[in-house]
Amino acid sequence: MPNKILFRPLTRGITRGVVGFGGGGAVPFPPATKEELFDLGARMVMVYGQSLSLGSTGASDVETTVSTEVDHALMFNGGTRPHNDDLSVSTGNLGSTMLNGDPTSGFVYLAESVTPRADKNFGETISTGIAVQNATTPLFFVNHGIGAQTLSQLSYQGGVGNSGQIFASQAIALQRAKEIYDARGVAISWPWLVLAQGEADVSGSNTSYDTDLSAFIADVNKFSLAALGDVVAQPKILQYQPLQSNDLGVVATAMIDYQGTNNYYLAGPCYQYDDVGDGTHLTSESYRRLGEYLGHKMKQIEADSEWRPLYITSAVRSGAVITLTYNNPTGSALVFDTTRIAAQDNQGFEIGGNSVNISDVSIINNTTVEVTMATPGPCTLLYGVSTSTLDKRGNLRDSESAVSAYNGEELSNWACKQSVVVA
């Protein structure tokens, strides 16, 4: 029988300030009842994208983190992923059962468990981990995803064909949540959309990913303004780089380059977490851990809108030595970690898709790494990406001091997957 990990992060009645996601004054938090939590209003976190937004589907893994209840977060009474992975959506799962006319009965505490369907069981998503790391504010979660969809297909695109229907399905969730909160005269905001997407575009080596990001975010902002009626309500977009990286880093690097545009933030990679063996989908436990990592990044971004992950900002070659300068968000020591990630060839670095032409990789200080070439010359330097390996990884991270509430591991910033042209 699978080992079930029970986790309850808070004790009711502790007095806390509601500070996460820009909350206000001191109140007893979390409240003693679901109704009192409801009346504090909601800050909605929507997880949207490909199948990775729905959690693990591994039969042997799916129950490892069930029976978790988070008492400062809510979901529809149809579950955190009321759409499952259907193209269309039944509003019957979107809090439609309001007993005795009570709007609060449309929601329940966030408690992710196995959601059976005829063809699969969904495990825990990243929502629980995000909630655990943001334990001082009332949150509301909803997840929606369709597998093997490019970012363009997940955009509204004027509502044409299946693409418009996918976007419209997740949009229904915000509309329904607002209807329920309006029925009780309580405000709802939408500070975050977590975009769990990228694999389909990696597979196609999409060289227009930045353009597709702009179109997608424009669709999100238009809908947010229409639904909530306030430009301030337009959400921040938080994305992480997918495991798949066999496109020479085209999509991963586009995500890095797009930072700071249209309220878009990149959290970093996810290769530090275990997958189910397909080089794409994580284990149920890893979704919990990834969720905590993302939740921690949300707090850091709320505190500093200029926050950026660990990534290469410049690459200068002198003879055979390439000096890499990194944006280090914590300023802490850089390390090559071969415990969390098995030792990679050249710590994850390649030149032109070939690791043979590297003779040494060394950390110089907290922002500098040197890569020594066996044969000097202009090149394309790759980290964590490849042409031959589906889920290439790397060993470089910082020494972030924050830890997971789930298992105590450091919520380190791992170096982003990246492709850099070196003159």
Backbone hydrogen bonds, N-H to C=O, Kabsch-Sander energy under -0.5 kcal/mol:
donor,donor_aa,acceptor,acceptor_aa,energy
5,I,3,N,-0.6
5,I,64,T,-1.4
6,L,4,K,-0.6
13,G,30,P,-1.7
14,I,11,T,-1.2
16,R,14,I,-0.6
16,R,27,V,-1.4
18,V,25,G,-1.2
19,V,17,G,-1.4
19,V,136,T,-0.7
22,G,19,V,-1.3
23,G,20,G,-0.7
27,V,16,R,-1.7
29,F,14,I,-1.8
37,L,33,T,-1.8
38,F,34,K,-2.6
39,D,35,E,-1.9
40,L,37,L,-1.2
41,G,38,F,-1.8
42,A,187,A,-1.5
43,R,138,P,-0.9
44,M,42,A,-0.6
44,M,189,S,-2.8
45,V,140,F,-3.1
46,M,44,M,-0.6
46,M,192,W,-1.9
47,V,45,V,-0.5
47,V,142,V,-2.4
48,Y,46,M,-0.6
48,Y,194,V,-2.6
49,G,144,H,-1.3
50,Q,196,A,-2.5
53,S,50,Q,-2.0
54,L,51,S,-2.0
55,G,52,L,-0.6
56,S,124,E,-0.9
61,D,58,G,-1.1
62,V,58,G,-2.0
64,T,61,D,-1.8
66,V,63,E,-1.1
68,T,112,E,-0.8
69,E,7,F,-0.6
69,E,67,S,-0.5
70,V,110,L,-2.6
71,D,69,E,-0.6
73,A,70,V,-1.1
74,L,139,L,-2.5
75,M,108,V,-2.4
76,F,79,G,-0.5
76,F,141,F,-0.5
77,N,106,G,-2.2
78,G,93,N,-0.9
79,G,76,F,-2.3
83,H,143,N,-0.6
84,N,81,R,-1.9
86,D,83,H,-2.0
91,T,89,V,-0.6
93,N,90,S,-1.7
94,L,91,T,-1.4
95,G,93,N,-1.0
98,M,96,S,-1.1
99,L,97,T,-0.7
101,G,98,M,-1.8
102,D,99,L,-2.5
105,S,102,D,-1.5
106,G,103,P,-2.1
107,F,104,T,-1.5
108,V,75,M,-2.4
110,L,70,V,-0.7
110,L,73,A,-2.4
111,A,109,Y,-0.5
115,T,122,F,-1.2
117,R,120,K,-1.7
122,F,115,T,-1.2
123,G,56,S,-3.1
130,I,126,I,-2.0
131,A,127,S,-2.4
132,V,128,T,-2.4
133,Q,129,G,-1.7
134,N,130,I,-0.7
134,N,131,A,-1.0
137,T,134,N,-0.7
139,L,72,H,-1.8
140,F,43,R,-1.6
141,F,74,L,-2.4
142,V,45,V,-1.6
143,N,80,T,-2.9
144,H,47,V,-2.5
145,G,84,N,-0.8
146,I,49,G,-2.0
149,Q,146,I,-0.7
154,L,150,T,-1.3
155,S,151,L,-0.6
155,S,152,S,-1.0
159,G,156,Y,-2.1
160,V,156,Y,-0.6
160,V,157,Q,-0.9
164,G,160,V,-1.4
165,Q,161,G,-1.4
166,I,162,N,-2.4
167,F,163,S,-1.8
168,A,164,G,-2.4
169,S,165,Q,-2.1
170,Q,166,I,-1.5
171,A,167,F,-1.9
172,I,168,A,-1.8
173,A,169,S,-0.7
174,L,170,Q,-0.9
175,Q,171,A,-2.0
176,R,172,I,-2.8
177,A,173,A,-2.5
178,K,174,L,-2.4
179,E,175,Q,-2.1
180,I,176,R,-2.2
181,Y,177,A,-2.4
182,D,178,K,-3.0
183,A,179,E,-1.7
184,R,180,I,-0.5
184,R,181,Y,-1.2
185,G,182,D,-1.3
186,V,181,Y,-2.6
189,S,42,A,-2.7
192,W,44,M,-1.3
193,L,236,K,-2.6
194,V,46,M,-2.7
195,L,193,L,-0.6
195,L,238,L,-2.8
196,A,48,Y,-2.4
196,A,194,V,-0.8
197,Q,195,L,-1.0
202,V,198,G,-2.3
203,S,199,E,-2.5
204,G,200,A,-1.0
205,S,202,V,-1.6
206,N,201,D,-2.3
207,T,205,S,-0.6
209,Y,206,N,-0.7
212,D,208,S,-2.1
213,L,209,Y,-2.3
214,S,210,D,-1.9
215,A,211,T,-2.0
216,F,212,D,-2.5
217,I,213,L,-2.8
218,A,214,S,-2.0
219,D,215,A,-1.9
220,V,216,F,-2.3
221,N,217,I,-2.7
222,K,218,A,-2.2
223,F,219,D,-2.2
224,S,220,V,-2.7
225,L,221,N,-2.4
226,A,222,K,-2.0
227,A,223,F,-2.7
228,L,224,S,-2.9
229,G,225,L,-1.9
233,A,230,D,-1.6
234,Q,231,V,-1.5
236,K,191,P,-2.7
237,I,263,N,-2.6
238,L,193,L,-2.5
238,L,236,K,-0.6
239,Q,265,Y,-2.2
240,Y,195,L,-0.8
241,Q,268,G,-2.6
245,S,390,L,-2.3
248,L,245,S,-0.6
248,L,386,S,-1.4
250,V,247,D,-1.0
253,T,249,G,-2.4
254,A,250,V,-1.5
255,M,251,V,-2.0
256,I,252,A,-1.4
257,D,253,T,-2.6
258,Y,254,A,-1.5
259,Q,255,M,-0.5
259,Q,256,I,-1.2
260,G,264,Y,-1.7
261,T,258,Y,-1.6
264,Y,261,T,-1.3
265,Y,237,I,-3.1
267,A,239,Q,-3.1
267,A,265,Y,-0.5
268,G,239,Q,-0.5
273,Y,270,C,-1.7
276,V,281,H,-2.7
283,T,274,D,-1.9
287,Y,283,T,-1.9
288,R,284,S,-1.4
289,R,285,E,-2.0
290,L,286,S,-3.3
291,G,287,Y,-2.4
292,E,288,R,-2.0
293,Y,289,R,-2.0
294,L,290,L,-2.7
295,G,291,G,-2.8
296,H,292,E,-2.3
297,K,293,Y,-1.9
298,M,294,L,-2.2
299,K,295,G,-1.6
300,Q,296,H,-1.9
301,I,297,K,-2.7
302,E,298,M,-2.5
303,A,299,K,-1.6
304,D,300,Q,-1.6
307,W,304,D,-2.0
311,Y,309,P,-0.8
311,Y,327,N,-0.9
313,T,325,T,-3.4
314,S,325,T,-1.3
316,V,323,T,-2.2
318,S,321,V,-2.8
321,V,318,S,-1.8
322,I,320,A,-0.5
322,I,371,V,-3.2
323,T,316,V,-3.4
323,T,321,V,-0.6
324,L,322,I,-0.6
324,L,369,V,-3.3
325,T,314,S,-2.4
326,Y,367,T,-3.0
327,N,311,Y,-2.9
328,N,326,Y,-0.8
335,V,397,R,-2.7
337,D,335,V,-0.7
337,D,395,N,-3.4
338,T,336,F,-0.7
341,I,337,D,-0.5
347,Q,344,Q,-2.1
348,G,345,D,-2.1
349,F,346,N,-2.1
350,E,382,L,-2.4
351,I,354,N,-1.8
352,G,350,E,-0.5
352,G,380,T,-3.1
354,N,351,I,-1.4
357,N,354,N,-0.6
358,I,355,S,-1.0
359,S,372,T,-2.8
360,D,372,T,-1.4
362,S,370,E,-2.6
364,I,362,S,-0.5
364,I,368,T,-2.4
365,N,368,T,-1.4
368,T,365,N,-0.6
369,V,324,L,-2.1
370,E,362,S,-3.1
371,V,322,I,-2.6
372,T,360,D,-3.1
372,T,370,E,-0.5
373,M,320,A,-3.5
373,M,371,V,-0.5
374,A,357,N,-1.3
379,C,422,V,-2.3
381,L,379,C,-0.5
381,L,420,V,-3.1
382,L,350,E,-3.1
383,Y,418,Q,-2.6
384,G,348,G,-2.2
386,S,245,S,-2.0
390,L,388,S,-0.5
392,K,389,T,-0.8
395,N,347,Q,-2.1
397,R,335,V,-2.2
398,D,413,N,-1.9
404,S,409,E,-2.7
408,G,404,S,-1.3
411,L,402,A,-3.0
412,S,410,E,-1.1
414,W,412,S,-0.8
415,A,396,L,-2.5
416,C,310,L,-2.6
418,Q,383,Y,-2.4
420,V,381,L,-2.9
422,V,379,C,-3.3
423,A,421,V,-0.5
